[in-house]
Amino acid sequence: MTFLDQFRAAPNLLTLMRLFIIPFLVIEILDNNYRVAFGLFMLAGLSDALDGLLARWLSQRTTLGQYLDPIADKLLLSTLFVVLTHVGLIPRYVTVLVFSRDLGILLISTLLFATSTLRDFRPSILGKFNTLVQITGVVVVMIERLSSSLHLAAVRDGLLRAIAVLAPVSAAQYAWIVIRRVNSQQPTAV
């Protein structure tokens, strides 16, 4: 499949739509229009679920999609953390920890990929759980803007604390896994 054909593949078009949604999502949050922002976020989530299903059903798994999908996911989530921090809904320290983790993982994986040291970067269960908690945290923060309650505030606070713990712990686990895998590929001296 040519590079242009990969762009035309239905799953990749959905991923591109998710990227296209991001600036409008930011605008709605900055304009304090959380109902529309939440709808856009749900649309982005739906497109994420559908692009994976379509890739399997239509046998349209592409190299572009393998890179573009996780980039779109991280860009969406990272943008939301920054914007929600900017408007005062997520504490700065949480966003700094999330960004530090993601930047560290990105730098390490890029270096290992570029040097052909390691090419397989599947997320761990802890990494997936970390992402799930981050998504849930963003959803709760946005829902709280639509319907505030003491219960939601307590859930939000618990999720944000969990994110602040999970981000560095999952980064440490990622580093440990990478070090083990790189060391297992090194020839042993006799």
PyMOL commands that set and color helices and strands:
alter all, ss='L'
color gray80, all
select helices_A, chain A and resi 3-8+10-30+34-57+63-86+92-114+125-146+150-185
alter helices_A, ss='H'
color red, helices_A
deselect
rebuild
show_as cartoon
